[in-house]
Amino acid sequence: MLFLKYMLLIGSAAAWTWSDIFTAINPWRLHDLVRAQQHPKLQAGEGKPHLLELATSLNLTTCVEKLTEVGIDRVLNHEGWFTLFCPTNEAFKYEKFYPGEDTLVDKMRLHVARGWFNSSEFKNEVTYKSLLSKRDIRINVYSTKGDNAPLTTANGRPVFSTDYKARNGMIHVLSEVMSSVYDRSGSVISEIDMCCPQHSYLIELFQRAGIYDAVHQADPVTFLAPVNAAFDRIHPDFLKELKKNKPLLKKVLAGHVIPGSWYTAGLFTGDKLKNWNGDFITVDKNQNGEIRFNGAESSLTDVTASNGVVHSISNLLLSKETEKEVFMILKSLNGQNEI
């Protein structure tokens, strides 16, 4: 009788395997099965469309087209769980492009997290594994000015609206595309090393100072990366002299590293960020979103890495104390007394 009772509960035994029968006659396995059917995520998705059907109904058609183009629709049209960070159609029209050889396949895989994550679970610096192997989606939650609600980003892209439930997962809408795709385990410093020859001086200096690995392993971290011209602008021989003074070299370089992932979407004029030297860097941001750090312009922003974010800047960032030491070098070179 007990066996028949389980059969009636679960369904016809016409196509049962021995594993099915074991499940049916094992009260503990049956208990797990019933509990799974009562899971709140499953109940929340009952009677709802799959992820791509839901995205289409939300008019996220470009996102759906691109996911379909690269074959991810075959994954998302089946059972999950998945969390899809889907950019708006407008976001794709004004997509920002980054140096490198990233494919559309990689880019779209990065927009899908493995698992069900609603907005109540979004915490600053939490990371979710994406469908792109060994690449994560990093969530940041930034305070905003006045009484405005906190701003949430996914790999630096603002989360526009949240918590659209599908049968097999969840959709959150982004106002920008996650176009910056880092290499496997690509850090803030190794990404710049591989992609951007205009930062070759900087990479060489971090290696000479012996702190390349410290930046590579720090997590999370923001790297303000001066271009080669920033060193030449001070003096043609400044770089050569700086290499001779390792204590000063370390101090100069550490002034460009900031704990935490500070994407431009979460920065506002007047914000002060403390660097590895304990000095503060002041942010200035205009109405067009163009940003400066202690007055240094940023030409390439929001480069995503496994351990944070990179902003390329036009000038070196020197504290007043460091400036005095740099002045001494310049004075010894040709009597120059200012930078």
HELIX and SHEET records of a PDB file:
HELIX    1   1 LEU A    2  ILE A   10  1                                   9    
HELIX    2   2 TRP A   18  ILE A   25  1                                   8    
HELIX    3   3 PRO A   27  GLN A   37  1                                  11    
HELIX    4   4 PRO A   40  GLY A   45  1                                   6    
HELIX    5   5 LEU A   51  SER A   57  1                                   7    
HELIX    6   6 THR A   61  GLU A   69  1                                   9    
HELIX    7   7 ASP A   73  LEU A   76  1                                   4    
HELIX    8   8 ASN A   89  LYS A   93  1                                   5    
HELIX    9   9 LEU A  104  ARG A  109  1                                   6    
HELIX   10  10 SER A  119  GLU A  121  5                                   3    
HELIX   11  11 VAL A  188  CYS A  195  1                                   8    
HELIX   12  12 PRO A  197  HIS A  199  5                                   3    
HELIX   13  13 SER A  200  ALA A  209  1                                  10    
HELIX   14  14 TYR A  212  GLN A  217  1                                   6    
HELIX   15  15 ASN A  228  ILE A  234  1                                   7    
HELIX   16  16 PHE A  238  LYS A  244  1                                   7    
HELIX   17  17 LYS A  246  ALA A  254  1                                   9    
HELIX   18  18 THR A  264  GLY A  266  5                                   3    
HELIX   19  19 LYS A  320  ASN A  334  1                                  15    
SHEET    1   A 7 VAL A 112  ARG A 114  0                                        
SHEET    2   A 7 PHE A  82  PRO A  87 -1                                        
SHEET    3   A 7 GLY A 169  LEU A 174  1                                        
SHEET    4   A 7 ARG A 157  ALA A 166 -1                                        
SHEET    5   A 7 LEU A 151  ALA A 154 -1                                        
SHEET    6   A 7 ASP A 136  TYR A 142 -1                                        
SHEET    7   A 7 THR A 127  LYS A 129 -1                                        
SHEET    1   B 7 VAL A 257  PRO A 259  0                                        
SHEET    2   B 7 VAL A 221  PRO A 226 -1                                        
SHEET    3   B 7 GLY A 308  ILE A 313  1                                        
SHEET    4   B 7 ALA A 296  ALA A 305 -1                                        
SHEET    5   B 7 ILE A 291  PHE A 293 -1                                        
SHEET    6   B 7 PHE A 280  LYS A 285 -1                                        
SHEET    7   B 7 LYS A 272  LYS A 274 -1                                        
END                                                                             
